Amino acid sequence: MKIFPAIDLLNEKVVRLYQGDYDQQEVFGEDPVAFAQSFEEKGAKYLHLVDLDGAKDGALRYFKTAEKIVANTNLFVEVGGGIRDEETIERCLAAGVHRVIIGTLPQKNPTLAKELIQKYGDKIAVGVDARDGKVAVEGWLETTETDAFDFCKELASWGTKTIIFTEISRDGTGQGINIPLYQQLLEIEGVEFVASGGVATLHDITALKEIGIPSAIVGKALYKGDLKLEDVLKEAEE
């Protein structure tokens, strides 16, 4: 099972939000490259990097940070937050980013999103962020009327290879993962799901692994010291 430690950037600092609320942020540091290198030293092979300012503003702001992390680690780096056009995707991939995440674009411009997904294949992941079962966009500031499960099925029909599914109500709360939700998502064929939002204990990792979820993002629990990355990686491998 793949483990993606998360780095969220806001005001050029490494932060964690509570339920995606920009007003409920905790700052953990000011050097994202050092955090990435630390994760790698502890055995991580993957990194989930999110530009929270970009997600809110609709344009990737911390491209240079992503570029630095790619240049100074051997991590598989995926980047999201404000990626709304092909030019930004090309720029990220040219800089060595392994996968870009689009979330708002498939809702706002499905025709373009579908074209990009089919053109770039596994270089694109779609972030589906759910609030009360509905898809949220624009850095989680806007909730649509789109049913999140139905939207995942539609994305699969477009040829989407990877969906990062976040349950916003659990993100940054330490409540644990909603296993029945991910069991339901696994009914959708042809897509690799990444579980995000709420990983709090090693039991969450074990449970996700047992139902067949191939990847998980771990954030706040690492920063707060509730989980050690070495232990998470060991649990994911066993």
C-alpha positions as CSV (number, residue, x, y, z in Angstrom):
1,M,0.0,0.0,0.0
2,K,1.3,3.4,-0.9
3,I,1.5,6.1,1.8
4,F,1.5,9.8,0.8
5,P,2.6,12.1,3.6
6,A,0.9,15.5,3.0
7,I,2.3,19.0,2.9
8,D,-0.3,21.7,2.7
9,L,0.9,25.2,1.9
10,L,-0.8,28.4,3.0
11,N,0.9,31.9,3.1
12,E,4.1,30.1,2.2
13,K,3.9,28.0,5.5
14,V,3.3,24.3,6.1
15,V,-0.1,24.1,7.7
16,R,-3.0,21.8,8.5
17,L,-6.6,22.9,8.4
18,Y,-9.6,21.6,10.4
19,Q,-12.3,20.3,8.0
20,G,-10.8,22.4,5.3
21,D,-11.6,25.6,7.1
22,Y,-9.0,28.3,6.2
23,D,-9.8,30.1,9.5
24,Q,-8.9,27.0,11.5
25,Q,-5.3,26.5,10.6
26,E,-2.3,25.3,12.5
27,V,1.2,26.3,11.3
28,F,3.9,23.6,11.6
29,G,6.8,25.2,9.8
30,E,8.1,27.4,7.1
31,D,10.4,25.1,5.1
32,P,8.3,22.6,3.0
33,V,11.5,21.2,1.3
34,A,12.9,20.3,4.7
35,F,9.6,18.5,5.6
36,A,9.7,16.6,2.3
37,Q,13.3,15.6,2.9
38,S,12.5,14.5,6.4
39,F,9.7,12.3,5.1
40,E,12.1,10.7,2.6
41,E,14.7,10.1,5.3
42,K,12.0,8.2,7.3
43,G,11.3,5.9,4.3
44,A,8.6,7.7,2.3
45,K,8.5,7.2,-1.4
46,Y,5.5,9.4,-2.2
47,L,4.4,13.0,-1.4
48,H,1.1,14.8,-1.6
49,L,1.6,18.5,-2.0
50,V,-1.3,21.0,-1.9
51,D,-1.3,24.7,-2.6
52,L,-4.2,25.9,-0.5
53,D,-3.8,29.5,-1.7
54,G,-3.9,28.3,-5.2
55,A,-7.0,26.2,-4.6
56,K,-8.8,29.2,-3.2
57,D,-7.5,31.7,-5.9
58,G,-7.8,29.4,-8.9
59,A,-4.1,29.5,-9.9
60,L,-1.1,27.5,-8.7
61,R,1.0,29.8,-6.6
62,Y,3.7,27.6,-5.1
63,F,5.1,26.1,-8.3
64,K,8.6,27.0,-7.3
65,T,8.2,25.1,-4.0
66,A,7.1,22.0,-5.9
67,E,10.0,22.4,-8.3
68,K,12.5,22.6,-5.3
69,I,11.0,19.5,-3.7
70,V,11.3,17.5,-6.9
71,A,14.9,18.7,-7.4
72,N,16.0,18.0,-3.8
73,T,14.3,14.6,-3.2
74,N,13.7,11.3,-5.0
75,L,10.0,11.3,-4.0
76,F,7.1,10.6,-6.3
77,V,5.4,14.1,-6.0
78,E,1.8,14.8,-6.8
79,V,0.7,18.4,-6.7
80,G,-2.8,20.0,-6.5
81,G,-4.4,23.3,-5.7
82,G,-5.4,25.8,-8.4
83,I,-4.5,23.6,-11.4
84,R,-7.2,24.7,-13.9
85,D,-5.6,24.6,-17.4
86,E,-3.3,22.6,-19.6
87,E,-0.4,25.1,-19.5
88,T,-0.1,24.6,-15.7
89,I,-0.2,20.8,-16.1
90,E,2.5,21.0,-18.7
91,R,4.6,23.2,-16.5
92,C,4.4,20.9,-13.5
93,L,5.2,17.8,-15.5
94,A,8.1,19.5,-17.2
95,A,9.5,20.4,-13.8
96,G,9.5,16.7,-12.8
97,V,6.2,16.6,-10.9
98,H,4.9,13.0,-11.3
99,R,1.2,13.6,-11.1
100,V,-1.0,16.7,-11.1
101,I,-4.4,16.8,-9.2
102,I,-7.4,18.6,-10.7
103,G,-10.6,19.0,-8.6
104,T,-12.5,22.1,-9.5
105,L,-11.8,21.9,-13.3
106,P,-13.9,18.7,-13.8
107,Q,-16.9,20.5,-12.2
108,K,-16.5,23.8,-13.9
109,N,-15.3,22.7,-17.3
110,P,-16.0,19.0,-17.8
111,T,-15.3,19.0,-21.5
112,L,-11.7,20.3,-21.0
113,A,-11.2,18.1,-18.0
114,K,-12.2,15.0,-19.9
115,E,-9.9,15.9,-22.8
116,L,-6.9,16.4,-20.4
117,I,-7.6,13.2,-18.5
118,Q,-7.7,11.2,-21.8
119,K,-4.5,13.0,-23.0
120,Y,-2.4,12.7,-19.9
121,G,-3.6,9.4,-18.5
122,D,-2.0,8.4,-15.2
123,K,-0.2,11.8,-15.0
124,I,-3.6,13.3,-13.8
125,A,-5.5,12.4,-10.6
126,V,-8.9,13.9,-9.9
127,G,-9.5,15.1,-6.4
128,V,-13.1,14.5,-5.3
129,D,-13.8,16.3,-2.1
130,A,-17.1,15.4,-0.4
131,R,-19.1,17.5,2.1
132,D,-22.3,15.7,3.2
133,G,-22.1,13.5,0.1
134,K,-21.8,16.4,-2.3
135,V,-18.8,17.6,-4.3
136,A,-17.0,20.7,-3.0
137,V,-14.8,22.9,-5.2
138,E,-12.8,26.1,-5.1
139,G,-10.6,25.1,-2.2
140,W,-13.7,23.5,-0.5
141,L,-15.3,27.0,-0.3
142,E,-18.2,26.1,-2.6
143,T,-20.4,23.0,-2.3
144,T,-22.1,21.8,-5.5
145,E,-25.3,19.8,-5.9
146,T,-23.3,16.9,-7.5
147,D,-23.5,13.6,-5.7
148,A,-19.9,12.6,-5.0
149,F,-20.4,8.8,-5.6
150,D,-22.1,9.4,-8.9
151,F,-19.4,11.8,-9.9
152,C,-16.7,9.2,-9.3
153,K,-18.6,6.8,-11.6
154,E,-18.7,9.5,-14.2
155,L,-15.0,10.2,-13.9
156,A,-14.3,6.5,-14.3
157,S,-16.3,6.6,-17.6
158,W,-14.0,9.4,-18.8
159,G,-11.0,7.1,-18.3
160,T,-9.7,8.6,-15.0
161,K,-7.0,6.5,-13.6
162,T,-6.8,7.8,-10.0
163,I,-9.3,9.5,-7.7
164,I,-8.2,11.1,-4.4
165,F,-11.4,11.0,-2.3
166,T,-11.5,13.2,0.7
167,E,-14.3,13.3,3.2
168,I,-14.1,16.9,4.4
169,S,-15.9,16.4,7.7
170,R,-13.1,14.1,8.8
171,D,-10.2,16.0,7.4
172,G,-7.8,17.2,10.1
173,T,-10.1,16.0,12.8
174,G,-8.4,12.7,13.9
175,Q,-11.8,11.0,13.7
176,G,-10.6,8.1,11.7
177,I,-11.5,6.8,8.2
178,N,-15.0,6.0,7.1
179,I,-14.4,2.5,5.9
180,P,-17.9,1.7,4.6
181,L,-17.6,4.8,2.3
182,Y,-14.4,3.4,0.7
183,Q,-15.9,0.0,0.4
184,Q,-18.7,1.5,-1.6
185,L,-16.2,3.4,-3.8
186,L,-14.4,0.2,-4.6
187,E,-17.5,-1.0,-6.4
188,I,-16.5,1.5,-9.2
189,E,-14.2,-0.4,-11.6
190,G,-11.1,0.8,-13.4
191,V,-10.1,3.5,-10.9
192,E,-7.4,3.5,-8.3
193,F,-8.7,5.3,-5.1
194,V,-6.5,7.2,-2.7
195,A,-8.1,7.6,0.7
196,S,-7.8,11.0,2.3
197,G,-9.1,12.8,5.3
198,G,-9.1,11.4,8.8
199,V,-6.3,8.8,9.0
200,A,-5.7,8.9,12.8
201,T,-4.4,5.4,13.8
202,L,-2.5,2.4,12.4
203,H,-5.9,0.7,12.5
204,D,-7.1,3.0,9.8
205,I,-4.2,2.0,7.6
206,T,-4.8,-1.7,8.3
207,A,-8.6,-1.4,7.6
208,L,-8.0,0.4,4.3
209,K,-5.5,-2.2,3.3
210,E,-7.8,-5.0,4.2
211,I,-10.6,-3.8,2.0
212,G,-8.3,-3.2,-0.9
213,I,-7.6,0.6,-1.0
214,P,-4.2,0.9,-2.6
215,S,-3.1,4.3,-1.4
216,A,-3.7,6.7,1.6
217,I,-2.8,10.2,2.4
218,V,-1.6,10.9,6.0
219,G,-1.4,14.5,7.3
220,K,-2.2,16.0,10.7
221,A,-1.6,12.8,12.6
222,L,2.0,12.9,11.5
223,Y,2.4,16.6,12.4
224,K,0.8,16.2,15.8
225,G,2.9,13.1,16.6
226,D,-0.1,10.8,17.0
227,L,1.5,8.6,14.3
228,K,5.1,8.0,13.4
229,L,5.7,7.8,9.6
230,E,8.0,4.8,10.1
231,D,5.2,2.9,11.8
232,V,2.7,3.9,9.1
233,L,5.0,2.7,6.4
234,K,5.7,-0.6,8.1
235,E,1.9,-1.2,8.6
236,A,1.3,-0.4,5.0
237,E,3.9,-2.9,3.8
238,E,3.0,-5.8,6.1
